[in-house]
Amino acid sequence: MILAFLVLLMLCLAFYKYSTASYDYWEKRSVKFFPPTPLFGNFKDVVTLKMSPAQCNHVIYRSFPEEKYVGLFQLRNPSLLIRSPELIKQILVKDFMYFTDRGIYYDEEREPLTAHLVNLEGEKWKVLRQKLTPVFTSGKLKNMYHLLQECSDQLTFYVEAALENKNAKILEMRDLMARFTTDVIGSVAFGLQFNSFIDSDSEFRRMGRRVFDSSATSVVTKAIRVFFPYIFRLLRLRTFPEEINTFFSSVVKDTIQDREKNNIQRNDFIQQLMLLRKADSDCGIPSSIEMSDSVIAAQAFVFFLAGFETSSTTLSFCLHELAVNPEVQSRALNEINEVKAKHGGSITHDAILDMEYIDWVLLETMRKYPPVAVLSRVCTKPYMIPGTKIILDPGIHVSIPVYSLHHDPQYFPNPDQFLPERFNVKNREKIFSHTYLPFGDGPRMCIGKRFAMLEMKLGLSEFLTRYKVSLTNHEVSNELELDPGSFILAPKKGISLLVESR
């Protein structure tokens, strides 16, 4: 018994030493840091699902108001939280060559869907980014606009049916907008009709729910992938179930084969990727990225990841704020009606571009609820922090706390108030550079920014034209509880609002 106890004690001490061995990293470099907890570092509340990463970083951000950066530990891994907008600009833009990667694990062989633009590194990322950038030009998006309109029509038909000739009904906004954005991505990215409004249990809706699973098991698996990629690889864990990889890969492969066999042309994302492949073939020059079926599938999949959940959640948060602030909702409706009258009574592509106030409303929504609340970059070669003698080692992650910057009163006065006027021409000029980052910045900023804004402005405008939203209970707090298990900023309990026909 004594021997067994001693062995156990030695194992515990060895594990403790291992889990805390790096905790002197910032102290050695004279960098102020947030005191870590053994094994968990500064992320105990994230791992135990008490806080979202955004909230956890926000606590650290507010604890060091005078510092340009703060040392922290993601479990046992040293990381640097950047508080200074000037340093953020250095990292994202000026010194991008030191921070080209996000440091997100991917496996092109076992999980080909993870080898997409967001995760790829180095030369492969650079080449693929260059290839894909022309796909998201204003002209290409205008050609896709009719596909978005068809999806917004389905949104209207669904709400009309849900109201069942009644004046008002309580609807869950997250589910409603998820159906809309799922159909948009299905049509634009995959060239298919997902019919999410007709069949709530369609294969794509089911797969979408599995992809964004926020259960404890899923969260732990993703945490191992982020913090212990070697263990993730050793245990042969999966980012997503094999069923998801098989499903999306098959859908893309079947779509490509059908189009090539029947000479089908369609103004959508898949078609643009097929044209890129043909251009590479005609060129005959070898590339580090071959536009194979699996590569095309991975890009369509990340379009699904980035375009489905972030846009639907932003629209849901936006409608919540319009319910809380009816005067903003009235002004938004007035602009929509004025612009529609100017464009022949329809919400055309040009009409969308004319809607300034709707633009401000969405920008303010993403200010208060940034979908990607923390930007992550990894140092790829030794980097001396400007104005210091501190050198970051390759492999050190830096975190840019977007949520905290957006809620810092020195950059956005009264940050808890929903004020779209922050983004009018006069006030936008006053926003301090690199304190507003809903789409990131620099060479790795969101490639689909234009598409996301087009999709959201159309969906919001068509909805507000026909329906008014208000809170179901005015005595309930206007503040929404955030989901600690979601890897994007999302409400924990959904957003239910009273929807009335106008």
Beta strands, then each sheet from edge to edge (+ up, - down):
strand 1: 69-74
strand 2: 77-82
strand 3: 168-172
strand 4: 375-378
strand 5: 383-384
strand 6: 391-392
strand 7: 397-400
strand 8: 467-471
strand 9: 496-501
sheet 1: 1+ 2- 7- 4+
sheet 2: 3+ 9- 8+
sheet 3: 5+ 6-
end
